[in-house]
Amino acid sequence: VAEPQGASPSANKPRDVVGRWKVSDFPIDLHRPQPVAIEDFYRAHDRTYVDDVLARRTSNGFGNRSVSVAASLPWTSGSMLSAARHALASGGVACAPCSGFHHAHWDAAAGFCTFNGLMVTVLALRAEGRARRIGILDCDQHYGDGTEDIIVRNRLQDSVRHITAGRDY
């Protein structure tokens, strides 16, 4: 988890949510995620963009070149991919308490989102042969434009269903 970046509450959300879960009576098991590999980022994003963000040659979704944000990026997308793999393996439900995905485009950060962990997960599962048809239910209060950009760019409209506030694709 990276330290807070400016006015965005995004960096604190995962820690706060997990803290609340731990003191609740919810019947949950917490699992340590695995970070994604660089190849996972390359499936969802332009290679030069990925390399430049991770090497801090270009700004992340917070508009800075923070070392801690760059170090956290494989883990935030990794939490989403780990949760999806767990759900597929167990036949159950899994949740990744992370944020900062749906505005990240193929080759650009936006709206506090650097990499699109939703699409990193979709494309990793497809590459592993674990999922042919995938649904993304984006419960944020506004349109996930980066997710749509990556779906269209990869011509996935027939196999990836993206439901987001204000639009349904």
N, C-alpha and C positions, 0 to 999 in steps of 0.2 A: 504494500500500500504506500503510495506516495504521500508526501505532506500536502496539505491544502494549497491550492493554487489560486490566488486572488479571491474573488467574490463567489466563485462556484462552490456549492456544497458537495459536489460529486465525489471528491476524494474521501470525505468522511462517511458517506452513505454506507458502503459495505461494512465498515467497522461498527457503525451504529446499529445496523440491521442485525448482524451476527450477535452483537452484544445483547440485543433485545431477545433474540431467539434463545440464547443460552440461559436467560433468567425466566423464560416462559415455560409453560407446561406443554409446548408443542412436542410431539413425538418425532424428533429429527435426529439424524446422524450427520455429523460434520466430517467431511473428507478433505484432505489437503489436495488442492489441484496440482496438475502438472503444467508447466509453462508450454506454450506452443513453440514450435520450431520456426526458424526463419522461413522455411519453405511454405509453412502454413500461411504466413503473412503474404508471401508472394502470390499465392493463388487468388487472394482477395484484393490485393493492392499492387500498384505499379512498383516494380522492383527498385527503381531509383528512389522513389518516395520513401519506401520502407527503409532502405539503407541510410538515406539522409536523416530521417527522423531518429533512428536508433543510434546513429553516430553524432547526433545533435548538430547537424549542418543546417537543418531547417527546423522551424518551430513545430511543436506538438499542438494538440487541440486546445491547450490553454494559452497558446500564443507565446510560449517561452521555449527554452532548450534545457529544461531541468534534467539533471542527472537522475534524480529519483523517479521522475515520470518515465523517462526512457527505460529505466530498469524495471519498472512495474508493468510495462506494456505486454510482455510475453505472459505474465501471470494473470492479468485481467482477462485477456482473450483465452488464456488457458483455463480459467475457471469456468467459462462458458462451455468450452469444448469438453472439459472433464465431466461437467454435469450432464451434457448430452450423451457422452459415452456411457456414463453410469446408468442413465435412464434406459438406454438401449440394452445394456447388458443385464440389468435387473428386471426389465419389464415394468418398471415403476415410474415414479415421478422424481425429478431432480430440479434443483434451483441453483442458479449461480448468483450470489449477492454481489453483483458488480454493475457498473454503469459506464457510460461514456462510449457508446457504440454507434447508434443509428444515424448520426450526422456525418460520420467519416465516409468520404467518397473514395473512389478508386485511387485517386492521386492527390488527395487534399484532406486536411483536417478541417473540421468546422464544429461550432457549437459545443466546445469542450470534449469533442470526440476525436481521437487520433487515428485509431484503427477500428474497423468495424468487426468486433468479435462475433457478432451474429453471422456475418458472411464468412469469416474465417472458419467458424464452426461448420456451417453448411458445406463449404467447399472441401474441408478436411474429411467430413463424413462421406461425402460423395466420392472422394479420391480413395477412401478406404473400402468403398463398396458397401457401406453400412446403411445407406439411405438413398433411395431414388427420388422419393417425393417428400418434401419438407414443408412444414408450415411455420411461419414466424408470426407470433401474436405480439405486437409491439404495443404495450400498454402505457407508453408515455403520453403526455397530453398534447403532443403535436406530431406532425408528419416526420417520419424517418426517411428523409430524402437521400441520405447516403446509402442506405440499404437498397432502396429502389435503383439508384445509380449503378450499383454493383450487380444487381439482378439483371438489369437491362444490358449492361456491358458484357456480361457473361452469357447472355441469351438463355436465361433460366426461367423465363416467365411460365413455361409449361410444367415445370417440376418444382418450383418454389412458390408457395402461396404466402404473400406478405399482407397482413392485415395491420393497419396502423391508423392512428387517429386522423380522421378526415378523408382517408383514402383507403381503398381496398383493391389490391392487385392480385 
